């Protein structure tokens, strides 16, 4: 396995990607590193440098898992908040003590309230008319 001078230069300057680090590690394990004087230091020092630059697989897994969990939590919170904002509020009609109130709803239902009483209904059913008698 041959490595290009560019990969070796990036390795010595610490700019290798994970895939390139794997190729350098393979190259060192194959024993084909002889004849490349551009790589400073001995094989053990280079190997320690490779191992120090690698991220543990477990760390990456938990990092991705925590990002995914945060995204799901954020999306759930946004959906819940949007549902609360779009949920119709209740409307209330109150008749005071001694008061009679006739209310006609949009579906033409007629409601008579004698005080003290309260009528509560969803905001989508706003009253068409209300009168006191």
DSSP file (Angstrom, degrees, kcal/mol; ACC not computed):
  #  RESIDUE AA STRUCTURE BP1 BP2  ACC     N-H-->O    O-->H-N    N-H-->O    O-->H-N    TCO  KAPPA ALPHA  PHI   PSI    X-CA   Y-CA   Z-CA
    1    1 A X              0   0    0      0, 0.0     2,-0.4     0, 0.0    31,-0.0   0.000 360.0 360.0 360.0 128.0    0.0    0.0    0.0
    2    2 A X        -     0   0    0     31,-0.0     2,-0.4     0, 0.0    31,-0.1  -0.840 360.0-153.2-107.7 142.3    1.4    3.3   -1.0
    3    3 A X        -     0   0    0     -2,-0.4     2,-0.1    24,-0.0    21,-0.0  -0.889  20.4-119.3-111.2 145.7    0.6    6.7    0.5
    4    4 A X     >  -     0   0    0     -2,-0.4     4,-1.8     1,-0.1     3,-0.2  -0.443  22.5-117.3 -78.9 157.7    0.9   10.0   -1.3
    5    5 A X  H  > S+     0   0    0      1,-0.2     4,-2.6     2,-0.2     5,-0.2   0.828 114.1  61.6 -63.2 -30.9    3.2   12.7   -0.1
    6    6 A X  H  > S+     0   0    0      2,-0.2     4,-2.6     1,-0.2    -1,-0.2   0.912 104.1  47.1 -62.4 -43.3    0.1   14.9    0.5
    7    7 A X  H  > S+     0   0    0     -3,-0.2     4,-2.4     2,-0.2    -1,-0.2   0.918 112.9  49.0 -65.9 -41.4   -1.4   12.5    3.1
    8    8 A X  H  X S+     0   0    0     -4,-1.8     4,-2.5     2,-0.2    -2,-0.2   0.911 111.8  49.3 -64.0 -41.3    1.9   12.2    4.8
    9    9 A X  H  X S+     0   0    0     -4,-2.6     4,-1.6     2,-0.2    -2,-0.2   0.917 111.9  48.0 -63.5 -43.0    2.3   16.0    4.9
   10   10 A X  H  X>S+     0   0    0     -4,-2.6     5,-3.2     1,-0.2     6,-0.5   0.881 111.9  51.5 -64.9 -36.4   -1.3   16.4    6.3
   11   11 A X  H ><5S+     0   0    0     -4,-2.4     3,-1.0     3,-0.2    -2,-0.2   0.933 109.5  47.9 -64.8 -46.1   -0.5   13.7    8.9
   12   12 A X  H 3<5S+     0   0    0     -4,-2.5    -1,-0.2     1,-0.3    -2,-0.2   0.803 114.6  46.5 -68.3 -27.0    2.7   15.4   10.1
   13   13 A X  H 3<5S-     0   0    0     -4,-1.6    -1,-0.3    -5,-0.2    -2,-0.2   0.476 115.5-115.7 -92.8  -1.4    0.9   18.7   10.3
   14   14 A X  T <<5S+     0   0    0     -3,-1.0    -3,-0.2    -4,-0.5    -2,-0.1   0.772  82.5 116.7  79.2  26.2   -2.1   17.2   12.2
   15   15 A X      < +     0   0    0     -5,-3.2    -4,-0.2    -6,-0.2     2,-0.1   0.123  37.2 129.2-113.2  20.2   -4.7   17.9    9.4
   16   16 A X        -     0   0    0     -6,-0.5     2,-0.1    -5,-0.2    -9,-0.0  -0.436  53.8-129.3 -75.6 147.1   -5.7   14.3    8.5
   17   17 A X     >  -     0   0    0     -2,-0.1     4,-2.4     1,-0.1     5,-0.2  -0.392  33.0-100.9 -80.6 171.6   -9.2   13.2    8.4
   18   18 A X  H  > S+     0   0    0      1,-0.2     4,-2.0     2,-0.2     5,-0.1   0.891 124.9  51.8 -62.2 -39.3  -10.3   10.0   10.2
   19   19 A X  H  > S+     0   0    0      1,-0.2     4,-1.9     2,-0.2    -1,-0.2   0.905 110.3  48.2 -64.8 -40.4  -10.2    8.1    7.0
   20   20 A X  H  > S+     0   0    0      2,-0.2     4,-2.4     1,-0.2    -2,-0.2   0.878 108.4  54.4 -68.3 -36.8   -6.7    9.3    6.2
   21   21 A X  H  X S+     0   0    0     -4,-2.4     4,-2.4     1,-0.2    -1,-0.2   0.894 107.4  51.3 -61.0 -38.8   -5.6    8.4    9.8
   22   22 A X  H  X S+     0   0    0     -4,-2.0     4,-2.5     2,-0.2    -2,-0.2   0.903 109.1  50.1 -64.1 -40.8   -6.9    4.9    9.2
   23   23 A X  H  X S+     0   0    0     -4,-1.9     4,-2.3     2,-0.2    -2,-0.2   0.903 111.3  48.3 -64.7 -40.8   -4.9    4.7    5.9
   24   24 A X  H  X S+     0   0    0     -4,-2.4     4,-2.3     2,-0.2    -2,-0.2   0.908 111.6  50.1 -65.1 -41.1   -1.7    5.8    7.7
   25   25 A X  H  X S+     0   0    0     -4,-2.4     4,-2.4     2,-0.2    -2,-0.2   0.920 111.5  48.0 -63.3 -43.8   -2.3    3.3   10.5
   26   26 A X  H  X S+     0   0    0     -4,-2.5     4,-2.3     1,-0.2    -1,-0.2   0.915 110.7  52.3 -59.4 -43.8   -2.8    0.5    7.9
   27   27 A X  H  X>S+     0   0    0     -4,-2.3     5,-1.3     1,-0.2     4,-0.5   0.885 111.1  46.4 -61.1 -41.3    0.4    1.6    6.1
   28   28 A X  H ><5S+     0   0    0     -4,-2.3     3,-0.7     1,-0.2     5,-0.2   0.887 112.4  50.0 -70.3 -37.9    2.4    1.5    9.4
   29   29 A X  H 3<5S+     0   0    0     -4,-2.4    -2,-0.2     1,-0.2    -1,-0.2   0.835 103.9  59.3 -70.4 -31.8    1.0   -1.9   10.3
   30   30 A X  H 3<5S-     0   0    0     -4,-2.3    -1,-0.2    -5,-0.2    -2,-0.2   0.675 108.3-125.5 -69.6 -15.8    1.8   -3.4    6.9
   31   31 A X  T <<5S+     0   0    0     -3,-0.7     3,-0.5    -4,-0.5    -3,-0.2   0.678  76.4 122.0  79.8  17.2    5.4   -2.6    7.5
   32   32 A X      < +     0   0    0     -5,-1.3    -4,-0.1     1,-0.2    -3,-0.1   0.181  37.6 100.8 -96.4  16.9    5.7   -0.6    4.2
   33   33 A X    >   +     0   0    0     -6,-0.3     3,-1.0    -5,-0.2    -1,-0.2   0.526  53.4 111.1 -80.7  -4.4    6.7    2.6    5.9
   34   34 A X  T 3  S+     0   0    0     -3,-0.5     3,-0.1     1,-0.2     0, 0.0  -0.410  70.3  32.3 -69.6 145.4   10.4    2.1    5.0
   35   35 A X  T 3  S+     0   0    0      1,-0.1     2,-0.6    -2,-0.1    -1,-0.2   0.547  87.0 108.0  88.9   8.0   11.8    4.4    2.5
   36   36 A X    X   +     0   0    0     -3,-1.0     3,-1.2     1,-0.1    -1,-0.1  -0.794  34.3 170.6-116.6  87.4    9.8    7.5    3.4
   37   37 A X  T 3   +     0   0    0     -2,-0.6    -1,-0.1     1,-0.2    -3,-0.0   0.596  65.6  81.2 -73.5  -7.2   12.2    9.9    5.1
   38   38 A X  T 3  S+     0   0    0     -3,-0.1     2,-0.8     2,-0.1    -1,-0.2   0.731  73.9  83.7 -69.9 -20.4    9.5   12.7    5.1
   39   39 A X  S <  S-     0   0    0     -3,-1.2     2,-0.1    -6,-0.1    -3,-0.1  -0.742  77.7-145.5 -87.7 110.5    7.8   11.2    8.2
   40   40 A X        +     0   0    0     -2,-0.8    -2,-0.1     6,-0.0     2,-0.0  -0.466  57.1  20.4 -76.0 147.4    9.7   12.5   11.3
   41   41 A X  S    S-     0   0    0     -2,-0.1     2,-0.1     4,-0.1    -2,-0.0  -0.118  92.8 -60.8  91.3 172.7   10.1   10.2   14.3
   42   42 A X     >  -     0   0    0      1,-0.1     4,-2.1    -2,-0.0     5,-0.2  -0.379  50.8-100.1 -90.6 173.2    9.9    6.5   14.8
   43   43 A X  H  > S+     0   0    0      1,-0.2     4,-2.9     2,-0.2     5,-0.2   0.873 120.2  54.1 -62.6 -38.3    6.9    4.2   14.2
   44   44 A X  H  > S+     0   0    0      2,-0.2     4,-2.4     1,-0.2    -1,-0.2   0.901 109.0  48.4 -63.8 -40.7    5.9    4.1   17.9
   45   45 A X  H  > S+     0   0    0      2,-0.2     4,-1.8     1,-0.2    -1,-0.2   0.899 113.0  47.9 -66.0 -39.9    5.8    7.9   18.1
   46   46 A X  H  X S+     0   0    0     -4,-2.1     4,-2.2     2,-0.2    -2,-0.2   0.920 111.1  51.2 -65.7 -43.3    3.7    8.1   14.9
   47   47 A X  H  X S+     0   0    0     -4,-2.9     4,-2.5     1,-0.2    -2,-0.2   0.908 108.9  50.3 -61.7 -42.1    1.4    5.3   16.2
   48   48 A X  H  X S+     0   0    0     -4,-2.4     4,-2.1     1,-0.2    -1,-0.2   0.878 109.2  52.9 -62.5 -36.8    0.8    7.2   19.5
   49   49 A X  H  X S+     0   0    0     -4,-1.8     4,-1.3     2,-0.2    -2,-0.2   0.895 109.7  48.3 -65.3 -39.8    0.1   10.3   17.5
   50   50 A X  H  X S+     0   0    0     -4,-2.2     4,-0.9     1,-0.2     3,-0.4   0.947 112.3  47.8 -64.7 -48.1   -2.6    8.4   15.5
   51   51 A X  H  < S+     0   0    0     -4,-2.5     3,-0.5     1,-0.2    -2,-0.2   0.851 109.6  53.5 -63.0 -35.1   -4.2    6.9   18.6
   52   52 A X  H  < S+     0   0    0     -4,-2.1    -1,-0.2     1,-0.2    -2,-0.2   0.817 108.0  51.4 -69.4 -29.4   -4.3   10.3   20.3
   53   53 A X  H  < S+     0   0    0     -4,-1.3    -1,-0.2    -3,-0.4    -2,-0.2   0.625  91.2  94.9 -83.8 -13.0   -6.1   11.9   17.3
   54   54 A X     <  -     0   0    0     -4,-0.9     2,-0.4    -3,-0.5   -36,-0.0  -0.519  68.0-138.0 -81.5 146.3   -8.8    9.3   17.2
   55   55 A X        -     0   0    0     -2,-0.2     2,-0.1     1,-0.0    -2,-0.1  -0.832  29.3-107.0 -97.7 139.3  -12.2    9.8   18.8
   56   56 A X     >  -     0   0    0     -2,-0.4     4,-1.7     1,-0.1     3,-0.2  -0.402  19.8-132.2 -65.2 142.1  -13.6    6.8   20.6
   57   57 A X  H  > S+     0   0    0      1,-0.2     4,-2.3     2,-0.2     5,-0.2   0.871 106.6  57.8 -62.1 -37.8  -16.6    5.3   18.8
   58   58 A X  H  > S+     0   0    0      1,-0.2     4,-2.4     2,-0.2    -1,-0.2   0.897 103.8  52.4 -60.8 -41.7  -18.6    5.2   22.0
   59   59 A X  H  > S+     0   0    0      1,-0.2     4,-2.1     2,-0.2    -1,-0.2   0.919 110.2  47.7 -61.3 -45.1  -18.2    9.0   22.4
   60   60 A X  H  X S+     0   0    0     -4,-1.7     4,-2.5     2,-0.2     5,-0.2   0.891 110.6  52.4 -64.6 -39.3  -19.5    9.6   18.9
   61   61 A X  H  X S+     0   0    0     -4,-2.3     4,-2.5     1,-0.2    -2,-0.2   0.948 112.5  43.4 -62.1 -49.0  -22.4    7.3   19.4
   62   62 A X  H  X S+     0   0    0     -4,-2.4     4,-2.4     2,-0.2    -1,-0.2   0.834 112.5  53.9 -68.2 -31.0  -23.6    9.1   22.6
   63   63 A X  H  X S+     0   0    0     -4,-2.1     4,-2.1    -5,-0.2    -1,-0.2   0.939 111.8  43.9 -66.7 -45.6  -23.0   12.5   21.0
   64   64 A X  H  X S+     0   0    0     -4,-2.5     4,-2.5     1,-0.2    -2,-0.2   0.898 113.4  52.5 -64.9 -39.2  -25.2   11.6   18.1
   65   65 A X  H  X S+     0   0    0     -4,-2.5     4,-2.5    -5,-0.2    -2,-0.2   0.906 109.7  47.9 -63.1 -42.3  -27.8   10.1   20.4
   66   66 A X  H  X S+     0   0    0     -4,-2.4     4,-2.3     2,-0.2    -1,-0.2   0.873 111.4  50.6 -68.9 -35.9  -27.9   13.2   22.6
   67   67 A X  H  X S+     0   0    0     -4,-2.1     4,-2.2     2,-0.2    -2,-0.2   0.923 112.2  47.5 -65.4 -43.1  -28.3   15.4   19.5
   68   68 A X  H  X S+     0   0    0     -4,-2.5     4,-2.3     2,-0.2    -2,-0.2   0.910 112.1  49.5 -64.3 -41.8  -31.1   13.3   18.2
   69   69 A X  H  X S+     0   0    0     -4,-2.5     4,-2.5     1,-0.2    -1,-0.2   0.902 110.8  50.0 -64.2 -40.6  -32.8   13.2   21.6
   70   70 A X  H  X S+     0   0    0     -4,-2.3     4,-2.5     2,-0.2    -1,-0.2   0.893 110.4  50.4 -64.7 -38.8  -32.6   17.0   21.9
   71   71 A X  H  X S+     0   0    0     -4,-2.2     4,-2.5     2,-0.2    -2,-0.2   0.916 111.7  47.1 -65.7 -42.7  -34.0   17.4   18.4
   72   72 A X  H  X S+     0   0    0     -4,-2.3     4,-2.5     2,-0.2    -2,-0.2   0.912 113.3  48.9 -64.6 -42.2  -37.0   15.1   19.2
   73   73 A X  H  X S+     0   0    0     -4,-2.5     4,-2.3     2,-0.2    -2,-0.2   0.909 112.3  48.2 -64.0 -42.5  -37.6   17.0   22.5
   74   74 A X  H  X S+     0   0    0     -4,-2.5     4,-2.2     2,-0.2    -2,-0.2   0.912 112.6  48.2 -64.6 -43.0  -37.4   20.4   20.7
   75   75 A X  H  X S+     0   0    0     -4,-2.5     4,-2.4     2,-0.2    -2,-0.2   0.911 112.0  49.7 -65.1 -41.6  -39.8   19.2   18.0
   76   76 A X  H  X S+     0   0    0     -4,-2.5     4,-2.5     1,-0.2    -2,-0.2   0.903 111.0  49.0 -63.6 -41.1  -42.3   17.8   20.6
   77   77 A X  H  X S+     0   0    0     -4,-2.3     4,-2.5     2,-0.2    -1,-0.2   0.900 111.2  50.1 -64.9 -40.4  -42.2   21.0   22.6
   78   78 A X  H  X S+     0   0    0     -4,-2.2     4,-2.3     2,-0.2    -2,-0.2   0.916 111.9  47.3 -65.1 -43.1  -42.8   23.1   19.5
   79   79 A X  H  X S+     0   0    0     -4,-2.4     4,-2.4     2,-0.2    -2,-0.2   0.918 112.9  49.0 -64.6 -43.2  -45.8   20.9   18.4
   80   80 A X  H  X S+     0   0    0     -4,-2.5     4,-2.1     1,-0.2    -2,-0.2   0.927 112.6  47.6 -62.3 -44.9  -47.3   21.0   21.9
   81   81 A X  H  X S+     0   0    0     -4,-2.5     4,-2.1     1,-0.2    -1,-0.2   0.889 111.5  50.6 -63.7 -39.5  -46.9   24.8   22.1
   82   82 A X  H  X S+     0   0    0     -4,-2.3     4,-2.2     2,-0.2    -1,-0.2   0.896 108.7  51.8 -65.9 -40.0  -48.4   25.2   18.7
   83   83 A X  H  X S+     0   0    0     -4,-2.4     4,-1.2     1,-0.2    -1,-0.2   0.899 109.8  49.6 -62.7 -39.5  -51.4   23.1   19.6
   84   84 A X  H  < S+     0   0    0     -4,-2.1    -1,-0.2     1,-0.2    -2,-0.2   0.894 111.4  49.0 -65.5 -38.6  -52.0   25.2   22.8
   85   85 A X  H  < S+     0   0    0     -4,-2.1    -2,-0.2     1,-0.2    -1,-0.2   0.870 115.7  42.6 -68.5 -35.7  -51.8   28.4   20.7
   86   86 A X  H  < S+     0   0    0     -4,-2.2     2,-0.2    -5,-0.1    -1,-0.2   0.584  87.2 109.1 -88.4 -10.5  -54.3   27.1   18.1
   87   87 A X  S  < S-     0   0    0     -4,-1.2     2,-0.1    -5,-0.2    -3,-0.0  -0.492  78.0-113.8 -68.4 129.3  -56.7   25.5   20.6
   88   88 A X        -     0   0    0     -2,-0.2     2,-0.2     1,-0.1    -1,-0.1  -0.368  28.3-129.1 -66.2 141.1  -59.9   27.5   20.7
   89   89 A X        -     0   0    0     33,-0.1    34,-2.1     1,-0.1     2,-0.3  -0.498  26.0-101.6 -85.0 157.7  -60.5   29.3   24.0
   90   90 A X  E     -A  122   0A   0     32,-0.2     2,-0.3    -2,-0.2    32,-0.3  -0.593  28.6-144.0 -81.0 141.5  -63.8   28.9   25.9
   91   91 A X  E     -A  121   0A   0     30,-4.4    30,-2.4    -2,-0.3     2,-0.4  -0.799  14.3-154.8-100.4 148.2  -66.3   31.8   25.7
   92   92 A X  E     -A  120   0A   0     -2,-0.3     2,-0.5    28,-0.2    28,-0.2  -0.987  12.5-170.7-130.2 133.0  -68.4   32.6   28.7
   93   93 A X  E     -A  119   0A   0     26,-2.9    26,-3.2    -2,-0.4     2,-0.4  -0.991  15.5-167.4-119.0 127.4  -71.8   34.2   29.0
   94   94 A X  E     -A  118   0A   0     -2,-0.5     2,-0.5    24,-0.2    24,-0.2  -0.929  13.4-155.7-120.6 139.7  -73.0   35.2   32.5
   95   95 A X  E     -A  117   0A   0     22,-2.8    22,-1.4    -2,-0.4    21,-0.7  -0.959  22.7-134.9-110.3 126.9  -76.3   36.2   33.8
   96   96 A X    >   -     0   0    0     -2,-0.5     3,-2.2    19,-0.2    19,-0.3  -0.178  43.4 -66.1 -74.2 171.1  -76.2   38.3   37.0
   97   97 A X  T 3  S+     0   0    0      1,-0.3    -1,-0.2    18,-0.2    19,-0.1  -0.371 124.9   9.1 -60.4 129.2  -78.5   37.7   40.0
   98   98 A X  T 3  S+     0   0    0     17,-0.5     2,-0.4     1,-0.3    -1,-0.3   0.511 103.2 121.9  79.9   4.5  -82.1   38.5   39.0
   99   99 A X    <   -     0   0    0     -3,-2.2    16,-3.1    33,-0.0     2,-0.4  -0.805  49.4-153.0-103.9 141.8  -81.2   38.8   35.3
  100  100 A X  E     -B  114   0B   0     -2,-0.4    33,-2.0    14,-0.2     2,-0.4  -0.943  15.5-171.2-110.0 135.0  -82.7   36.8   32.4
  101  101 A X  E     -BC 113 132B   0     12,-3.4    12,-4.1    -2,-0.4     2,-0.5  -0.991  12.2-162.5-134.1 129.5  -80.5   36.4   29.3
  102  102 A X  E     -BC 112 131B   0     29,-2.5    29,-2.2    -2,-0.4     2,-0.4  -0.952  14.4-174.8-110.9 125.5  -81.5   34.9   25.9
  103  103 A X  E     -BC 111 130B   0      8,-3.5     8,-3.4    -2,-0.5     2,-0.6  -0.980  13.6-156.5-126.2 130.7  -78.6   33.9   23.7
  104  104 A X  E     -BC 110 129B   0     25,-2.4    24,-2.9    -2,-0.4    25,-1.2  -0.926  15.7-150.2-105.8 122.1  -78.7   32.6   20.2
  105  105 A X  E >   - C   0 127B   0      4,-2.9     3,-2.2    -2,-0.6    22,-0.2  -0.450  30.8-101.8 -85.9 162.6  -75.8   30.5   19.1
  106  106 A X  T 3  S+     0   0    0     20,-0.6    -1,-0.1     1,-0.3    21,-0.1   0.758 122.2  59.7 -58.7 -26.2  -74.5   30.3   15.5
  107  107 A X  T 3  S-     0   0    0      2,-0.1    -1,-0.3    18,-0.1     3,-0.1   0.269 123.6-106.0 -85.8  14.6  -76.2   26.9   14.9
  108  108 A X  S <  S+     0   0    0     -3,-2.2     2,-0.2     1,-0.3    -2,-0.2   0.561  72.0 147.7  73.4  12.6  -79.5   28.7   15.8
  109  109 A X        -     0   0    0     -4,-0.1    -4,-2.9     1,-0.0     2,-0.5  -0.544  39.0-143.8 -71.9 143.2  -79.7   27.1   19.2
  110  110 A X  E     -B  104   0B   0     -6,-0.2     2,-0.4    -2,-0.2    -6,-0.2  -0.942  14.9-169.7-113.5 131.3  -81.4   29.3   21.7
  111  111 A X  E     -B  103   0B   0     -8,-3.4    -8,-3.5    -2,-0.5     2,-0.5  -0.978   6.6-158.6-122.7 130.7  -80.2   29.4   25.3
  112  112 A X  E     -B  102   0B   0     -2,-0.4     2,-0.5   -10,-0.2   -10,-0.2  -0.936   9.7-166.0-108.2 127.3  -82.0   31.1   28.2
  113  113 A X  E     -B  101   0B   0    -12,-4.1   -12,-3.4    -2,-0.5     2,-0.5  -0.945   5.9-163.5-114.7 132.4  -80.0   31.9   31.2
  114  114 A X  E     -B  100   0B   0     -2,-0.5   -14,-0.2   -14,-0.2   -19,-0.2  -0.958  43.6 -72.8-111.3 132.2  -81.6   32.9   34.6
  115  115 A X  S    S+     0   0    0    -16,-3.1   -17,-0.5    -2,-0.5   -19,-0.2  -0.316 113.5  37.7 -70.1 151.1  -79.2   34.6   37.0
  116  116 A X  S    S+     0   0    0    -21,-0.7     2,-0.3   -19,-0.1    -1,-0.2   0.383  96.6 108.7 -83.6 118.8  -77.0   33.7   38.7
  117  117 A X  E     -A   95   0A   0    -22,-1.4   -22,-2.8    -4,-0.1     2,-0.4  -0.975  47.0-147.5-150.5 163.5  -75.8   31.3   35.9
  118  118 A X  E     -A   94   0A   0     -2,-0.3     2,-0.5   -24,-0.2   -24,-0.2  -0.994   1.2-158.7-137.1 139.1  -73.0   30.9   33.5
  119  119 A X  E     -A   93   0A   0    -26,-3.2   -26,-2.9    -2,-0.4     2,-0.4  -0.981  12.3-172.1-118.6 127.1  -72.8   29.4   30.0
  120  120 A X  E     +A   92   0A   0     -2,-0.5     2,-0.3   -28,-0.2   -28,-0.2  -0.972  13.9 156.0-121.9 132.2  -69.4   28.3   28.7
  121  121 A X  E     -A   91   0A   0    -30,-2.4   -30,-4.4    -2,-0.4    -2,-0.0  -0.973  47.5 -77.0-149.8 160.0  -68.8   27.1   25.1
  122  122 A X  E >   -A   90   0A   0     -2,-0.3     3,-1.9   -32,-0.3   -32,-0.2  -0.206  42.2-116.9 -60.0 150.3  -65.8   26.9   22.6
  123  123 A X  T 3  S+     0   0    0    -34,-2.1     3,-0.4     1,-0.3    -1,-0.1   0.744 110.1  70.7 -62.6 -24.7  -64.7   30.1   21.0
  124  124 A X  T 3  S+     0   0    0      1,-0.3     2,-0.5   -35,-0.1    -1,-0.3   0.690  92.2  61.6 -65.9 -17.3  -65.7   28.8   17.5
  125  125 A X  S <  S+     0   0    0     -3,-1.9    -1,-0.3   -20,-0.0     3,-0.1  -0.502  76.1 174.8-106.7  61.3  -69.4   29.1   18.6
  126  126 A X        -     0   0    0     -2,-0.5   -20,-0.6    -3,-0.4     2,-0.1  -0.351  38.6 -96.7 -69.6 149.3  -69.6   32.8   19.1
  127  127 A X  E     -C  105   0B   0    -22,-0.2   -22,-0.2     1,-0.1     3,-0.1  -0.364  20.8-154.9 -70.8 142.8  -73.0   34.1   19.9
  128  128 A X  E    S-     0   0B   0    -24,-2.9     2,-0.3     1,-0.4   -23,-0.2   0.861  78.2 -10.1 -81.6 -40.5  -75.1   35.6   17.1
  129  129 A X  E     -C  104   0B   0    -25,-1.2   -25,-2.4     2,-0.0     2,-0.4  -0.991  57.7-166.3-155.6 153.9  -77.1   37.8   19.5
  130  130 A X  E     +C  103   0B   0     -2,-0.3     2,-0.4   -27,-0.2   -27,-0.2  -0.997  11.7 178.1-141.4 138.9  -77.7   38.2   23.2
  131  131 A X  E     -C  102   0B   0    -29,-2.2   -29,-2.5    -2,-0.4     2,-0.4  -0.995  20.6-138.1-143.4 149.1  -80.4   40.2   24.9
  132  132 A X  E      C  101   0B   0     -2,-0.4   -31,-0.2   -31,-0.2    -2,-0.0  -0.852 360.0 360.0-104.5 139.8  -81.4   40.9   28.4
  133  133 A X              0   0    0    -33,-2.0   -32,-0.1    -2,-0.4    -1,-0.1   0.364 360.0 360.0-125.7 360.0  -85.1   40.8   29.5
